[in-house]
């Protein structure tokens, strides 16, 4: 466990990062980037979101440090800045599954 003090500034930063991840469309974009670098057009095709939405969400993910971008001529390529975000998602999904399993066993279904 980390020995860093949770200062008010640090708590504000953590809360802002969680807020960015609270949007399901952003999580879907992060998931689409698991396979590697993609352009906005490729992400539009993968997710079914319109171009304006994809660009807006990518901008927020980039600002928060979850996604990195690289310009190549007319195209902008996006990639994950790190894979740590998926560890967080796995923890949260694991807790949801454990809670559902516990509720299921209490009801006997």
C-alpha positions as CSV (number, residue, x, y, z in Angstrom):
1,X,0.0,0.0,0.0
2,X,1.2,3.5,-0.8
3,X,2.3,5.7,2.0
4,X,1.4,8.9,0.1
5,X,-0.8,11.3,2.1
6,X,-4.1,12.0,0.3
7,X,-3.9,15.7,0.2
8,X,-6.9,17.8,-0.8
9,X,-5.2,18.5,-4.2
10,X,-4.5,14.8,-4.8
11,X,-8.1,13.9,-3.9
12,X,-9.3,16.5,-6.4
13,X,-7.1,15.0,-9.1
14,X,-8.2,11.5,-8.4
15,X,-11.9,12.5,-8.4
16,X,-11.4,14.3,-11.7
17,X,-9.8,11.1,-13.3
18,X,-12.7,9.0,-12.0
19,X,-15.2,11.5,-13.4
20,X,-13.6,11.0,-16.9
21,X,-14.0,7.3,-16.5
22,X,-17.7,7.6,-15.4
23,X,-18.9,7.9,-19.0
24,X,-19.6,4.5,-20.6
25,X,-18.7,5.8,-24.1
26,X,-15.2,6.6,-22.9
27,X,-14.8,3.2,-21.4
28,X,-15.9,1.7,-24.7
29,X,-13.3,3.8,-26.6
30,X,-10.6,2.7,-24.1
31,X,-11.6,-0.9,-24.7
32,X,-11.5,-0.4,-28.5
33,X,-7.9,0.9,-28.1
34,X,-6.8,-2.3,-26.2
35,X,-5.9,-3.8,-29.6
36,X,-3.6,-1.0,-30.5
37,X,-3.4,2.4,-32.1
38,X,-6.5,3.6,-34.0
39,X,-7.6,6.6,-36.0
40,X,-10.9,8.5,-35.2
41,X,-12.4,6.9,-38.3
42,X,-11.5,3.4,-37.1
43,X,-12.9,4.2,-33.7
44,X,-16.2,5.5,-35.3
45,X,-16.5,2.2,-37.2
46,X,-15.7,0.1,-34.1
47,X,-18.0,1.8,-31.6
48,X,-20.8,3.1,-33.8
49,X,-20.5,6.5,-32.3
50,X,-20.5,9.6,-34.5
51,X,-17.3,11.4,-35.3
52,X,-18.1,14.4,-33.2
53,X,-18.8,12.2,-30.1
54,X,-15.6,10.1,-30.6
55,X,-13.5,13.3,-31.0
56,X,-15.1,14.9,-27.9
57,X,-14.5,11.8,-25.7
58,X,-11.0,11.3,-27.0
59,X,-10.1,14.9,-26.1
60,X,-11.3,14.3,-22.5
61,X,-9.4,11.0,-22.3
62,X,-6.3,12.7,-23.7
63,X,-6.5,15.6,-21.2
64,X,-6.8,13.2,-18.4
65,X,-3.8,11.2,-19.5
66,X,-5.5,8.0,-20.4
67,X,-4.9,8.3,-24.1
68,X,-2.0,9.6,-26.2
69,X,-2.3,11.0,-29.7
70,X,0.1,11.1,-32.7
71,X,-0.5,13.2,-35.8
72,X,0.6,11.6,-39.1
73,X,-0.3,13.9,-42.1
74,X,-4.1,14.3,-42.1
75,X,-4.7,11.5,-39.6
76,X,-4.5,11.5,-35.9
77,X,-3.8,8.2,-34.3
78,X,-4.8,7.4,-30.7
79,X,-3.3,4.8,-28.4
80,X,-3.6,4.0,-24.7
81,X,-1.2,6.0,-22.6
82,X,-1.0,3.0,-20.3
83,X,-2.8,-0.2,-19.5
84,X,-3.3,0.5,-15.8
85,X,-6.9,1.7,-16.4
86,X,-7.9,-1.9,-17.2
87,X,-6.6,-3.1,-13.8
88,X,-9.0,-0.6,-12.2
89,X,-11.8,-1.9,-14.5
90,X,-11.0,-5.5,-13.6
91,X,-11.1,-4.7,-9.9
92,X,-14.5,-2.9,-10.2
93,X,-15.9,-5.7,-12.4
94,X,-14.6,-8.3,-10.0
95,X,-16.4,-6.6,-7.1
96,X,-19.6,-6.4,-9.1
97,X,-19.4,-10.1,-9.9
98,X,-18.7,-11.0,-6.3
99,X,-21.6,-9.0,-5.1
100,X,-23.9,-10.6,-7.6
101,X,-22.7,-14.0,-6.7
102,X,-23.3,-13.3,-3.0
103,X,-26.8,-12.0,-3.7
104,X,-27.5,-15.0,-5.9
105,X,-26.4,-17.5,-3.2
106,X,-28.5,-15.7,-0.5
107,X,-31.7,-16.0,-2.5
108,X,-31.0,-19.6,-3.4
109,X,-31.5,-19.0,-7.2
